[in-house]
């Protein structure tokens, strides 16, 4: 996944994966949610950075769900499976999510 276009988003593949995991495990009602997510992502991402990244994610999802995205651009849809490499990148967080992953990977 080294080819992930960090230049397009300013976020590496690893940072995005950690961000997704953090969103899944940090309660939306937690008062310091964005600070906790930033700490889980690590690196130089601030609470403001992760909150802005979340807004972009929501905008992307709205665009996709609106039906305006030309699905033919990317070719055939492909399944994305959680790998041992993903677990290595995520460390202890990834290991805690193995059970969740096993519930959602029937096609892997």
N, CA, C and O atoms as CSV, one atom per row, in Angstrom:
chain,resi,resn,atom,element,x,y,z
A,1,UNK,N,N,0.808,-1.194,0.000
A,1,UNK,CA,C,0.000,0.000,0.000
A,1,UNK,C,C,0.855,1.263,0.000
A,1,UNK,O,O,0.341,2.351,0.259
A,2,UNK,N,N,2.138,1.139,-0.284
A,2,UNK,CA,C,3.019,2.299,-0.285
A,2,UNK,C,C,2.635,3.311,-1.350
A,2,UNK,O,O,3.003,4.482,-1.254
A,3,UNK,N,N,1.897,2.871,-2.368
A,3,UNK,CA,C,1.547,3.764,-3.456
A,3,UNK,C,C,0.341,4.634,-3.132
A,3,UNK,O,O,-0.097,5.414,-3.977
A,4,UNK,N,N,-0.207,4.516,-1.920
A,4,UNK,CA,C,-1.380,5.310,-1.558
A,4,UNK,C,C,-1.077,6.778,-1.835
A,4,UNK,O,O,-0.034,7.281,-1.417
A,5,UNK,N,N,-1.971,7.466,-2.531
A,5,UNK,CA,C,-1.672,8.838,-2.965
A,5,UNK,C,C,-1.731,9.852,-1.832
A,5,UNK,O,O,-2.685,10.625,-1.734
A,6,UNK,N,N,-0.708,9.851,-0.972
A,6,UNK,CA,C,-0.650,10.785,0.155
A,6,UNK,C,C,-0.671,12.220,-0.338
A,6,UNK,O,O,-1.190,13.111,0.335
A,7,UNK,N,N,-0.109,12.437,-1.501
A,7,UNK,CA,C,-0.063,13.794,-2.028
A,7,UNK,C,C,-1.469,14.346,-2.258
A,7,UNK,O,O,-1.669,15.560,-2.209
A,8,UNK,N,N,-2.438,13.477,-2.508
A,8,UNK,CA,C,-3.803,13.935,-2.756
A,8,UNK,C,C,-4.516,14.341,-1.481
A,8,UNK,O,O,-5.321,15.272,-1.492
A,9,UNK,N,N,-4.233,13.657,-0.379
A,9,UNK,CA,C,-4.975,13.907,0.839
A,9,UNK,C,C,-4.121,14.430,1.990
A,9,UNK,O,O,-4.651,14.964,2.965
A,10,UNK,N,N,-2.812,14.278,1.883
A,10,UNK,CA,C,-1.948,14.647,2.993
A,10,UNK,C,C,-1.908,13.588,4.080
A,10,UNK,O,O,-1.288,13.788,5.125
A,11,UNK,N,N,-2.570,12.454,3.839
A,11,UNK,CA,C,-2.629,11.355,4.800
A,11,UNK,C,C,-2.092,10.096,4.137
A,11,UNK,O,O,-2.444,9.791,2.997
A,12,UNK,N,N,-1.241,9.366,4.847
A,12,UNK,CA,C,-0.736,8.096,4.319
A,12,UNK,C,C,-1.806,7.021,4.466
A,12,UNK,O,O,-2.810,7.217,5.152
A,13,UNK,N,N,-1.579,5.885,3.815
A,13,UNK,CA,C,-2.490,4.759,3.937
A,13,UNK,C,C,-2.605,4.326,5.398
A,13,UNK,O,O,-3.704,4.065,5.887
A,14,UNK,N,N,-1.464,4.252,6.094
A,14,UNK,CA,C,-1.450,3.836,7.490
A,14,UNK,C,C,-2.234,4.808,8.365
A,14,UNK,O,O,-2.993,4.392,9.240
A,15,UNK,N,N,-2.044,6.118,8.122
A,15,UNK,CA,C,-2.776,7.117,8.895
A,15,UNK,C,C,-4.282,6.995,8.660
A,15,UNK,O,O,-5.067,7.106,9.602
A,16,UNK,N,N,-4.684,6.769,7.426
A,16,UNK,CA,C,-6.106,6.603,7.118
A,16,UNK,C,C,-6.678,5.370,7.803
A,16,UNK,O,O,-7.790,5.411,8.327
A,17,UNK,N,N,-5.929,4.281,7.801
A,17,UNK,CA,C,-6.397,3.047,8.439
A,17,UNK,C,C,-6.552,3.270,9.952
A,17,UNK,O,O,-7.553,2.862,10.539
A,18,UNK,N,N,-5.572,3.911,10.573
A,18,UNK,CA,C,-5.657,4.204,12.005
A,18,UNK,C,C,-6.814,5.157,12.302
A,18,UNK,O,O,-7.491,5.019,13.321
A,19,UNK,N,N,-7.037,6.117,11.415
A,19,UNK,CA,C,-8.153,7.055,11.552
A,19,UNK,C,C,-9.483,6.309,11.522
A,19,UNK,O,O,-10.359,6.563,12.349
A,20,UNK,N,N,-9.634,5.398,10.578
A,20,UNK,CA,C,-10.870,4.618,10.471
A,20,UNK,C,C,-11.109,3.782,11.726
A,20,UNK,O,O,-12.233,3.705,12.224
A,21,UNK,N,N,-10.063,3.167,12.227
A,21,UNK,CA,C,-10.186,2.354,13.435
A,21,UNK,C,C,-10.572,3.245,14.619
A,21,UNK,O,O,-11.453,2.903,15.408
A,22,UNK,N,N,-9.903,4.381,14.727
A,22,UNK,CA,C,-10.188,5.291,15.836
A,22,UNK,C,C,-11.635,5.770,15.793
A,22,UNK,O,O,-12.290,5.861,16.831
A,23,UNK,N,N,-12.137,6.077,14.595
A,23,UNK,CA,C,-13.534,6.486,14.471
A,23,UNK,C,C,-14.473,5.389,14.968
A,23,UNK,O,O,-15.516,5.669,15.558
A,24,UNK,N,N,-14.093,4.151,14.724
A,24,UNK,CA,C,-14.938,3.025,15.112
A,24,UNK,C,C,-14.941,2.783,16.615
A,24,UNK,O,O,-15.937,2.306,17.158
A,25,UNK,N,N,-13.858,3.100,17.286
A,25,UNK,CA,C,-13.760,2.746,18.704
A,25,UNK,C,C,-13.946,3.914,19.669
A,25,UNK,O,O,-14.200,3.693,20.853
A,26,UNK,N,N,-13.826,5.145,19.192
A,26,UNK,CA,C,-13.985,6.308,20.072
A,26,UNK,C,C,-15.432,6.796,19.989
A,26,UNK,O,O,-15.923,7.126,18.910
A,27,UNK,N,N,-16.092,6.837,21.115
A,27,UNK,CA,C,-17.505,7.234,21.182
A,27,UNK,C,C,-17.703,8.658,20.666
A,27,UNK,O,O,-16.925,9.560,20.978
A,28,UNK,N,N,-18.749,8.840,19.878
A,28,UNK,CA,C,-19.063,10.164,19.328
A,28,UNK,C,C,-19.354,11.186,20.418
A,28,UNK,O,O,-19.172,12.385,20.205
A,29,UNK,N,N,-19.795,10.736,21.565
A,29,UNK,CA,C,-20.153,11.637,22.660
A,29,UNK,C,C,-18.969,11.990,23.566
A,29,UNK,O,O,-19.112,12.800,24.481
A,30,UNK,N,N,-17.814,11.392,23.320
A,30,UNK,CA,C,-16.645,11.658,24.157
A,30,UNK,C,C,-16.227,13.118,23.971
A,30,UNK,O,O,-15.989,13.553,22.844
A,31,UNK,N,N,-16.135,13.874,25.064
A,31,UNK,CA,C,-15.848,15.313,24.953
A,31,UNK,C,C,-14.542,15.642,24.221
A,31,UNK,O,O,-14.475,16.629,23.488
A,32,UNK,N,N,-13.518,14.829,24.416
A,32,UNK,CA,C,-12.226,15.092,23.763
A,32,UNK,C,C,-11.989,14.117,22.607
A,32,UNK,O,O,-10.867,13.667,22.374
A,33,UNK,N,N,-13.061,13.806,21.896
A,33,UNK,CA,C,-13.021,12.805,20.824
A,33,UNK,C,C,-11.897,13.064,19.823
A,33,UNK,O,O,-11.129,12.157,19.504
A,34,UNK,N,N,-11.799,14.280,19.334
A,34,UNK,CA,C,-10.827,14.556,18.272
A,34,UNK,C,C,-9.394,14.479,18.783
A,34,UNK,O,O,-8.498,14.087,18.035
A,35,UNK,N,N,-9.160,14.843,20.037
A,35,UNK,CA,C,-7.828,14.721,20.616
A,35,UNK,C,C,-7.442,13.251,20.756
A,35,UNK,O,O,-6.306,12.870,20.474
A,36,UNK,N,N,-8.396,12.430,21.195
A,36,UNK,CA,C,-8.140,10.991,21.344
A,36,UNK,C,C,-7.861,10.359,19.985
A,36,UNK,O,O,-6.931,9.564,19.849
A,37,UNK,N,N,-8.659,10.707,18.981
A,37,UNK,CA,C,-8.447,10.158,17.635
A,37,UNK,C,C,-7.096,10.598,17.098
A,37,UNK,O,O,-6.377,9.798,16.500
A,38,UNK,N,N,-6.742,11.866,17.306
A,38,UNK,CA,C,-5.429,12.356,16.845
A,38,UNK,C,C,-4.301,11.571,17.511
A,38,UNK,O,O,-3.311,11.236,16.861
A,39,UNK,N,N,-4.446,11.279,18.796
A,39,UNK,CA,C,-3.422,10.502,19.507
A,39,UNK,C,C,-3.334,9.086,18.957
A,39,UNK,O,O,-2.243,8.525,18.859
A,40,UNK,N,N,-4.478,8.504,18.595
A,40,UNK,CA,C,-4.479,7.145,18.045
A,40,UNK,C,C,-3.849,7.108,16.654
A,40,UNK,O,O,-3.180,6.139,16.295
A,41,UNK,N,N,-4.066,8.167,15.872
A,41,UNK,CA,C,-3.455,8.237,14.541
A,41,UNK,C,C,-1.957,8.437,14.674
A,41,UNK,O,O,-1.173,7.878,13.905
A,42,UNK,N,N,-1.566,9.235,15.651
A,42,UNK,CA,C,-0.150,9.484,15.889
A,42,UNK,C,C,0.437,10.453,14.891
A,42,UNK,O,O,-0.284,11.149,14.177
A,43,UNK,N,N,1.738,10.489,14.852
A,43,UNK,CA,C,2.405,11.387,13.912
A,43,UNK,C,C,2.167,12.836,14.283
A,43,UNK,O,O,2.166,13.210,15.456
A,44,UNK,N,N,1.969,13.629,13.270
A,44,UNK,CA,C,1.824,15.062,13.485
A,44,UNK,C,C,0.392,15.542,13.276
A,44,UNK,O,O,0.168,16.737,13.079
A,45,UNK,N,N,-0.566,14.646,13.315
A,45,UNK,CA,C,-1.969,15.020,13.107
A,45,UNK,C,C,-2.543,15.605,14.397
A,45,UNK,O,O,-2.446,15.003,15.467
A,46,UNK,N,N,-3.142,16.792,14.274
A,46,UNK,CA,C,-3.759,17.456,15.416
A,46,UNK,C,C,-5.239,17.103,15.487
A,46,UNK,O,O,-5.792,16.487,14.576
A,47,UNK,N,N,-5.868,17.506,16.587
A,47,UNK,CA,C,-7.312,17.304,16.727
A,47,UNK,C,C,-8.039,18.022,15.593
A,47,UNK,O,O,-9.020,17.505,15.058
A,48,UNK,N,N,-7.569,19.193,15.231
A,48,UNK,CA,C,-8.184,19.945,14.126
A,48,UNK,C,C,-8.004,19.196,12.801
A,48,UNK,O,O,-8.923,19.158,11.984
A,49,UNK,N,N,-6.830,18.603,12.585
A,49,UNK,CA,C,-6.580,17.836,11.357
A,49,UNK,C,C,-7.551,16.663,11.228
A,49,UNK,O,O,-8.120,16.441,10.160
A,50,UNK,N,N,-7.741,15.912,12.318
A,50,UNK,CA,C,-8.611,14.735,12.220
A,50,UNK,C,C,-10.079,15.136,12.082
A,50,UNK,O,O,-10.853,14.445,11.419
A,51,UNK,N,N,-10.459,16.241,12.699
A,51,UNK,CA,C,-11.841,16.698,12.559
A,51,UNK,C,C,-12.105,17.152,11.125
A,51,UNK,O,O,-13.171,16.873,10.575
A,52,UNK,N,N,-11.153,17.843,10.519
A,52,UNK,CA,C,-11.296,18.258,9.114
A,52,UNK,C,C,-11.332,17.036,8.194
A,52,UNK,O,O,-12.093,17.000,7.227
A,53,UNK,N,N,-10.504,16.041,8.502
A,53,UNK,CA,C,-10.467,14.817,7.701
A,53,UNK,C,C,-11.809,14.099,7.776
A,53,UNK,O,O,-12.267,13.518,6.793
A,54,UNK,N,N,-12.431,14.144,8.938
A,54,UNK,CA,C,-13.754,13.534,9.129
A,54,UNK,C,C,-14.798,14.249,8.271
A,54,UNK,O,O,-15.640,13.599,7.651
A,55,UNK,N,N,-14.749,15.556,8.232
A,55,UNK,CA,C,-15.701,16.323,7.420
A,55,UNK,C,C,-15.537,15.959,5.938
A,55,UNK,O,O,-16.527,15.793,5.225
A,56,UNK,N,N,-14.298,15.837,5.482
A,56,UNK,CA,C,-14.038,15.441,4.092
A,56,UNK,C,C,-14.589,14.046,3.838
A,56,UNK,O,O,-15.186,13.798,2.790
A,57,UNK,N,N,-14.394,13.133,4.786
A,57,UNK,CA,C,-14.930,11.771,4.652
A,57,UNK,C,C,-16.443,11.804,4.512
A,57,UNK,O,O,-17.000,11.125,3.650
A,58,UNK,N,N,-17.112,12.583,5.348
A,58,UNK,CA,C,-18.568,12.692,5.260
A,58,UNK,C,C,-19.006,13.256,3.910
A,58,UNK,O,O,-19.981,12.782,3.327
A,59,UNK,N,N,-18.297,14.260,3.414
A,59,UNK,CA,C,-18.625,14.842,2.106
A,59,UNK,C,C,-18.445,13.810,1.001
A,59,UNK,O,O,-19.267,13.722,0.088
A,60,UNK,N,N,-17.370,13.027,1.081
A,60,UNK,CA,C,-17.135,11.967,0.090
A,60,UNK,C,C,-18.264,10.941,0.117
A,60,UNK,O,O,-18.763,10.528,-0.930
A,61,UNK,N,N,-18.658,10.537,1.313
A,61,UNK,CA,C,-19.737,9.554,1.441
A,61,UNK,C,C,-21.048,10.090,0.873
A,61,UNK,O,O,-21.780,9.368,0.196
A,62,UNK,N,N,-21.338,11.348,1.151
A,62,UNK,CA,C,-22.562,11.948,0.617
A,62,UNK,C,C,-22.524,11.967,-0.909
A,62,UNK,O,O,-23.537,11.710,-1.559
A,63,UNK,N,N,-21.364,12.268,-1.478
A,63,UNK,CA,C,-21.221,12.307,-2.928
A,63,UNK,C,C,-21.421,10.914,-3.521
A,63,UNK,O,O,-22.123,10.753,-4.519
A,64,UNK,N,N,-20.810,9.928,-2.912
A,64,UNK,CA,C,-20.937,8.547,-3.394
A,64,UNK,C,C,-22.392,8.089,-3.300
A,64,UNK,O,O,-22.930,7.514,-4.246
A,65,UNK,N,N,-23.023,8.345,-2.159
A,65,UNK,CA,C,-24.396,7.905,-1.954
A,65,UNK,C,C,-25.401,8.664,-2.812
A,65,UNK,O,O,-26.523,8.198,-3.012
A,66,UNK,N,N,-25.007,9.825,-3.316
A,66,UNK,CA,C,-25.907,10.608,-4.160
A,66,UNK,C,C,-26.084,9.984,-5.541
A,66,UNK,O,O,-27.009,10.336,-6.273
A,67,UNK,N,N,-25.192,9.054,-5.896
A,67,UNK,CA,C,-25.260,8.415,-7.203
A,67,UNK,C,C,-24.550,9.202,-8.293
A,67,UNK,O,O,-24.619,8.832,-9.465
A,68,UNK,N,N,-23.875,10.274,-7.928
A,68,UNK,CA,C,-23.192,11.117,-8.922
A,68,UNK,C,C,-21.832,10.556,-9.326
A,68,UNK,O,O,-21.250,10.997,-10.317
A,69,UNK,N,N,-21.329,9.600,-8.576
A,69,UNK,CA,C,-20.016,9.022,-8.862
A,69,UNK,C,C,-20.144,8.030,-10.008
A,69,UNK,O,O,-20.984,7.132,-9.965
A,70,UNK,N,N,-19.319,8.189,-11.026
A,70,UNK,CA,C,-19.318,7.258,-12.154
A,70,UNK,C,C,-18.542,6.018,-11.738
A,70,UNK,O,O,-17.311,6.029,-11.717
A,71,UNK,N,N,-19.249,4.962,-11.413
A,71,UNK,CA,C,-18.620,3.748,-10.914
A,71,UNK,C,C,-17.801,3.041,-11.978
A,71,UNK,O,O,-17.014,2.154,-11.648
A,72,UNK,N,N,-17.956,3.399,-13.224
A,72,UNK,CA,C,-17.194,2.750,-14.288
A,72,UNK,C,C,-15.750,3.230,-14.316
A,72,UNK,O,O,-14.902,2.569,-14.914
A,73,UNK,N,N,-15.448,4.359,-13.687
A,73,UNK,CA,C,-14.095,4.893,-13.710
A,73,UNK,C,C,-13.088,3.937,-13.080
A,73,UNK,O,O,-11.960,3.821,-13.559
A,74,UNK,N,N,-13.484,3.258,-12.017
A,74,UNK,CA,C,-12.563,2.390,-11.307
A,74,UNK,C,C,-12.589,0.952,-11.761
A,74,UNK,O,O,-11.896,0.117,-11.178
A,75,UNK,N,N,-13.346,0.638,-12.758
A,75,UNK,CA,C,-13.442,-0.744,-13.197
A,75,UNK,C,C,-14.397,-1.519,-12.329
A,75,UNK,O,O,-15.302,-0.951,-11.717
A,76,UNK,N,N,-14.196,-2.814,-12.278
A,76,UNK,CA,C,-15.070,-3.689,-11.511
A,76,UNK,C,C,-14.872,-3.451,-10.013
A,76,UNK,O,O,-13.741,-3.256,-9.567
A,77,UNK,N,N,-15.957,-3.466,-9.229
A,77,UNK,CA,C,-15.819,-3.333,-7.780
A,77,UNK,C,C,-15.020,-4.500,-7.224
A,77,UNK,O,O,-15.142,-5.633,-7.690
A,78,UNK,N,N,-14.197,-4.206,-6.217
A,78,UNK,CA,C,-13.380,-5.243,-5.610
A,78,UNK,C,C,-13.579,-5.238,-4.108
A,78,UNK,O,O,-13.810,-4.193,-3.500
A,79,UNK,N,N,-13.488,-6.415,-3.521
A,79,UNK,CA,C,-13.566,-6.542,-2.075
A,79,UNK,C,C,-12.203,-6.189,-1.490
A,79,UNK,O,O,-11.164,-6.510,-2.066
A,80,UNK,N,N,-12.222,-5.532,-0.351
A,80,UNK,CA,C,-10.986,-5.222,0.354
A,80,UNK,C,C,-10.988,-6.033,1.637
A,80,UNK,O,O,-11.907,-5.919,2.448
A,81,UNK,N,N,-9.970,-6.844,1.818
A,81,UNK,CA,C,-9.902,-7.716,2.980
A,81,UNK,C,C,-8.827,-7.240,3.946
A,81,UNK,O,O,-7.796,-6.708,3.534
A,82,UNK,N,N,-9.076,-7.436,5.214
A,82,UNK,CA,C,-8.133,-7.117,6.279
A,82,UNK,C,C,-7.029,-8.160,6.263
A,82,UNK,O,O,-7.312,-9.358,6.271
A,83,UNK,N,N,-5.794,-7.730,6.241
A,83,UNK,CA,C,-4.682,-8.671,6.147
A,83,UNK,C,C,-3.843,-8.673,7.422
A,83,UNK,O,O,-4.021,-7.827,8.298
A,84,UNK,N,N,-2.933,-9.631,7.511
A,84,UNK,CA,C,-1.995,-9.650,8.627
A,84,UNK,C,C,-1.133,-8.389,8.612
A,84,UNK,O,O,-0.758,-7.878,9.667
A,85,UNK,N,N,-0.825,-7.894,7.429
A,85,UNK,CA,C,-0.062,-6.651,7.319
A,85,UNK,C,C,-0.805,-5.482,7.932
A,85,UNK,O,O,-0.202,-4.625,8.578
A,86,UNK,N,N,-2.125,-5.443,7.729
A,86,UNK,CA,C,-2.938,-4.392,8.361
A,86,UNK,C,C,-2.825,-4.492,9.877
A,86,UNK,O,O,-2.676,-3.480,10.563
A,87,UNK,N,N,-2.897,-5.714,10.395
A,87,UNK,CA,C,-2.777,-5.909,11.840
A,87,UNK,C,C,-1.423,-5.452,12.346
A,87,UNK,O,O,-1.333,-4.858,13.420
A,88,UNK,N,N,-0.358,-5.721,11.583
A,88,UNK,CA,C,0.980,-5.293,11.988
A,88,UNK,C,C,1.068,-3.782,12.056
A,88,UNK,O,O,1.667,-3.229,12.978
A,89,UNK,N,N,0.469,-3.113,11.075
A,89,UNK,CA,C,0.494,-1.653,11.043
A,89,UNK,C,C,-0.267,-1.077,12.229
A,89,UNK,O,O,0.175,-0.112,12.853
A,90,UNK,N,N,-1.401,-1.669,12.531
A,90,UNK,CA,C,-2.255,-1.141,13.584
A,90,UNK,C,C,-1.833,-1.561,14.983
A,90,UNK,O,O,-2.303,-0.990,15.967
A,91,UNK,N,N,-0.962,-2.544,15.086
A,91,UNK,CA,C,-0.483,-2.983,16.386
A,91,UNK,C,C,-1.602,-3.507,17.258
A,91,UNK,O,O,-2.448,-4.278,16.804
A,92,UNK,N,N,-1.606,-3.090,18.507
A,92,UNK,CA,C,-2.577,-3.629,19.465
A,92,UNK,C,C,-4.008,-3.272,19.100
A,92,UNK,O,O,-4.923,-4.039,19.398
A,93,UNK,N,N,-4.225,-2.132,18.467
A,93,UNK,CA,C,-5.584,-1.759,18.063
A,93,UNK,C,C,-6.096,-2.774,17.053
A,93,UNK,O,O,-7.244,-3.209,17.142
A,94,UNK,N,N,-5.263,-3.154,16.097
A,94,UNK,CA,C,-5.666,-4.121,15.091
A,94,UNK,C,C,-6.008,-5.467,15.693
A,94,UNK,O,O,-6.967,-6.114,15.271
A,95,UNK,N,N,-5.238,-5.891,16.667
A,95,UNK,CA,C,-5.499,-7.190,17.290
A,95,UNK,C,C,-6.828,-7.184,18.028
A,95,UNK,O,O,-7.508,-8.209,18.081
A,96,UNK,N,N,-7.204,-6.059,18.593
A,96,UNK,CA,C,-8.476,-5.965,19.295
A,96,UNK,C,C,-9.644,-6.036,18.318
A,96,UNK,O,O,-10.760,-6.389,18.701
A,97,UNK,N,N,-9.385,-5.697,17.050
A,97,UNK,CA,C,-10.456,-5.671,16.074
A,97,UNK,C,C,-10.553,-6.947,15.248
A,97,UNK,O,O,-11.405,-7.043,14.365
A,98,UNK,N,N,-9.704,-7.919,15.515
A,98,UNK,CA,C,-9.734,-9.163,14.747
A,98,UNK,C,C,-11.114,-9.797,14.818
A,98,UNK,O,O,-11.630,-10.282,13.811
A,99,UNK,N,N,-11.706,-9.796,15.991
A,99,UNK,CA,C,-13.042,-10.388,16.123
A,99,UNK,C,C,-14.052,-9.638,15.265
A,99,UNK,O,O,-14.855,-10.263,14.571
A,100,UNK,N,N,-14.023,-8.311,15.300
A,100,UNK,CA,C,-14.939,-7.534,14.469
A,100,UNK,C,C,-14.735,-7.840,13.010
A,100,UNK,O,O,-15.701,-7.978,12.259
A,101,UNK,N,N,-13.484,-7.948,12.597
A,101,UNK,CA,C,-13.161,-8.236,11.205
A,101,UNK,C,C,-13.684,-9.605,10.797
A,101,UNK,O,O,-14.208,-9.767,9.695
A,102,UNK,N,N,-13.546,-10.584,11.671
A,102,UNK,CA,C,-13.968,-11.943,11.311
A,102,UNK,C,C,-15.467,-12.005,11.077
A,102,UNK,O,O,-15.944,-12.898,10.376
A,103,UNK,N,N,-16.215,-11.078,11.647
A,103,UNK,CA,C,-17.653,-11.057,11.425
A,103,UNK,C,C,-18.026,-10.477,10.074
A,103,UNK,O,O,-19.136,-10.686,9.584
A,104,UNK,N,N,-17.085,-9.738,9.468
A,104,UNK,CA,C,-17.414,-8.998,8.248
A,104,UNK,C,C,-16.535,-9.392,7.064
A,104,UNK,O,O,-16.371,-8.594,6.141
A,105,UNK,N,N,-15.966,-10.595,7.063
A,105,UNK,CA,C,-15.046,-10.965,5.988
A,105,UNK,C,C,-15.391,-12.308,5.374
A,105,UNK,O,O,-14.498,-13.096,5.061
A,106,UNK,N,N,-16.638,-12.570,5.204
A,106,UNK,CA,C,-17.040,-13.870,4.659
A,106,UNK,C,C,-16.447,-14.107,3.283
A,106,UNK,O,O,-16.174,-15.251,2.921
A,107,UNK,N,N,-16.240,-13.034,2.497
A,107,UNK,CA,C,-15.726,-13.201,1.139
A,107,UNK,C,C,-14.217,-13.196,1.030
A,107,UNK,O,O,-13.693,-13.317,-0.078
A,108,UNK,N,N,-13.500,-13.062,2.121
A,108,UNK,CA,C,-12.041,-12.954,2.080
A,108,UNK,C,C,-11.388,-14.320,2.185
A,108,UNK,O,O,-10.161,-14.420,2.167
